[in-house]
Amino acid sequence: MTKKFITSVLFLLFLLSGNISLSQEIIEPSDVKWYSIEEADSLLKIQAKPLFIDVYTEWCGWCKHMMKTTFANKGIANYMNRNFINVRFDAETFDTLSFQNKTYTNPGVGRQPKHDLAKFLLGGRYSFPTIVYMGRDKKFYPIPGYKKVPEIEAFLVYFAEDLFSSINLQDFDRYFKCTYKKSFEEKVMNAIPDSLCPDTSGIIKWYRLAEAEKLSKQSGKLIFVSTYTSWCQSCRVADSTNYRSKVIAKLINENFIPVKFNAASTESLSFFGKTYKGGTNTGPHQFTRAYIKQSFQMPTLLFINNTGQQITELHGFIPPASLEIILNYFADKANTNKKFEDYRKSFKNKIKY
């Protein structure tokens, strides 16, 4: 996905912009479908999407530059339109605005007075541009500064896929950069110590579900199913950070029967005496419906015993060190006699990144 985003057109625009006074330009609003804050507030009631707010000012040159570069990228615009309700908000507007059942105004104090809504969204820390994300957890996450195409992608994925429930933003951003190293400038990657980039020396032997059923019955081992979809970008990061880890690969190969399963696969299959039909345009695979009971958030990890019974399901991108603990918890069969929190407190990680 990242490679498609970076185009020679963007690079040419960046070079050409060097001799232009950005503050005097009139910039078209890009292919992103932008809404006013009040329109977005209404849409939030009917669309289960996170909110993306570009907080800018008319005099901000970097705001305009981001509009004609990052937001002009068709891949970025398409991703934003599919996954977010997108807002452009002028931090110095004098309009009276309603948002989340509150009314905000610009008090007109100072040389460049800021709107009270900008104060609320930015926590009183004015820096432009600032992107404010409101996740499905209804919390606000302001991220200041101009962001190039590769730099904004990790943030978009993080909030589009609700990863705040399983990993903090800084760690996911680092794993994302380590996954797509070639998309980032050398100085950006050099700022990440080698010790904090995941190792990629591990190899997992993956099986199909039918094979896993047979092997699980023979060995008594749990089946470990890593469920993904083609649109799940954090699944790709997990492939690079988790499943290429030497520690995790060894754990999985020795203690589980591992399966990678596309939740939207169109191929029918049999599993523990039942037939599951493939997915269609109107719904996921029947196996997905049968085994994923809590949420269709991807990635989803399933632990299934040798009778086909689901032991547990875990959602979202799980950091490598956390996954190491979870895998050991089941490999040691501690799940049968000990609470996970008690097991975690006494566990000593091999993975430090």
Secondary structure in CASP SS format (residue, H / E / C, confidence):
PFRMAT SS
TARGET T0000
AUTHOR 0000-0000-0000
METHOD secondary structure of the structure
MODEL  1
M C 1.00
T H 1.00
K H 1.00
K H 1.00
F H 1.00
I C 1.00
T C 1.00
S H 1.00
V H 1.00
L H 1.00
F H 1.00
L H 1.00
L H 1.00
F H 1.00
L H 1.00
L H 1.00
S H 1.00
G H 1.00
N H 1.00
I C 1.00
S C 1.00
L H 1.00
S H 1.00
Q H 1.00
E C 1.00
I C 1.00
I C 1.00
E C 1.00
P C 1.00
S C 1.00
D C 1.00
V C 1.00
K C 1.00
W E 1.00
Y E 1.00
S C 1.00
I H 1.00
E H 1.00
E H 1.00
A H 1.00
D H 1.00
S H 1.00
L H 1.00
L C 1.00
K C 1.00
I C 1.00
Q C 1.00
A C 1.00
K C 1.00
P C 1.00
L E 1.00
F E 1.00
I E 1.00
D E 1.00
V E 1.00
Y E 1.00
T C 1.00
E C 1.00
W C 1.00
C C 1.00
G H 1.00
W H 1.00
C H 1.00
K H 1.00
H H 1.00
M H 1.00
M H 1.00
K H 1.00
T C 1.00
T C 1.00
F C 1.00
A C 1.00
N C 1.00
K H 1.00
G H 1.00
I H 1.00
A H 1.00
N H 1.00
Y H 1.00
M H 1.00
N H 1.00
R H 1.00
N H 1.00
F C 1.00
I E 1.00
N E 1.00
V E 1.00
R E 1.00
F E 1.00
D E 1.00
A C 1.00
E C 1.00
T C 1.00
F C 1.00
D C 1.00
T C 1.00
L E 1.00
S E 1.00
F E 1.00
Q C 1.00
N C 1.00
K E 1.00
T E 1.00
Y E 1.00
T C 1.00
N C 1.00
P C 1.00
G C 1.00
V C 1.00
G C 1.00
R C 1.00
Q C 1.00
P C 1.00
K C 1.00
H C 1.00
D H 1.00
L H 1.00
A H 1.00
K H 1.00
F H 1.00
L H 1.00
L H 1.00
G C 1.00
G C 1.00
R C 1.00
Y C 1.00
S C 1.00
F C 1.00
P C 1.00
T E 1.00
I E 1.00
V E 1.00
Y E 1.00
M E 1.00
G C 1.00
R C 1.00
D C 1.00
K C 1.00
K C 1.00
F E 1.00
Y E 1.00
P E 1.00
I E 1.00
P E 1.00
G C 1.00
Y C 1.00
K C 1.00
K C 1.00
V H 1.00
P H 1.00
E H 1.00
I H 1.00
E H 1.00
A H 1.00
F H 1.00
L H 1.00
V H 1.00
Y H 1.00
F H 1.00
A H 1.00
E C 1.00
D C 1.00
L H 1.00
F H 1.00
S H 1.00
S C 1.00
I C 1.00
N C 1.00
L H 1.00
Q H 1.00
D H 1.00
F H 1.00
D H 1.00
R H 1.00
Y H 1.00
F H 1.00
K H 1.00
C H 1.00
T H 1.00
Y C 1.00
K H 1.00
K H 1.00
S H 1.00
F C 1.00
E C 1.00
E H 1.00
K H 1.00
V H 1.00
M H 1.00
N H 1.00
A C 1.00
I C 1.00
P C 1.00
D H 1.00
S H 1.00
L H 1.00
C C 1.00
P C 1.00
D C 1.00
T C 1.00
S C 1.00
G C 1.00
I C 1.00
I C 1.00
K C 1.00
W C 1.00
Y E 1.00
R C 1.00
L H 1.00
A H 1.00
E H 1.00
A H 1.00
E H 1.00
K H 1.00
L H 1.00
S H 1.00
K H 1.00
Q H 1.00
S H 1.00
G C 1.00
K C 1.00
L E 1.00
I E 1.00
F E 1.00
V E 1.00
S E 1.00
T E 1.00
Y E 1.00
T C 1.00
S C 1.00
W C 1.00
C C 1.00
Q H 1.00
S H 1.00
C H 1.00
R H 1.00
V H 1.00
A H 1.00
D H 1.00
S H 1.00
T H 1.00
N C 1.00
Y C 1.00
R C 1.00
S C 1.00
K H 1.00
V H 1.00
I H 1.00
A H 1.00
K H 1.00
L H 1.00
I H 1.00
N H 1.00
E H 1.00
N H 1.00
F E 1.00
I E 1.00
P E 1.00
V E 1.00
K E 1.00
F E 1.00
N E 1.00
A C 1.00
A C 1.00
S C 1.00
T C 1.00
E C 1.00
S C 1.00
L E 1.00
S E 1.00
F E 1.00
F C 1.00
G C 1.00
K E 1.00
T E 1.00
Y E 1.00
K C 1.00
G C 1.00
G C 1.00
T E 1.00
N C 1.00
T C 1.00
G E 1.00
P C 1.00
H C 1.00
Q H 1.00
F H 1.00
T H 1.00
R H 1.00
A H 1.00
Y H 1.00
I C 1.00
K C 1.00
Q C 1.00
S C 1.00
F C 1.00
Q C 1.00
M C 1.00
P C 1.00
T E 1.00
L E 1.00
L E 1.00
F E 1.00
I E 1.00
N C 1.00
N C 1.00
T C 1.00
G C 1.00
Q C 1.00
Q E 1.00
I E 1.00
T E 1.00
E E 1.00
L E 1.00
H E 1.00
G C 1.00
F C 1.00
I C 1.00
P C 1.00
P H 1.00
A H 1.00
S H 1.00
L H 1.00
E H 1.00
I H 1.00
I H 1.00
L H 1.00
N H 1.00
Y H 1.00
F H 1.00
A H 1.00
D C 1.00
K C 1.00
A H 1.00
N H 1.00
T H 1.00
N C 1.00
K C 1.00
K C 1.00
F H 1.00
E H 1.00
D H 1.00
Y H 1.00
R H 1.00
K H 1.00
S H 1.00
F C 1.00
K C 1.00
N C 1.00
K C 1.00
I C 1.00
K C 1.00
Y C 1.00
END
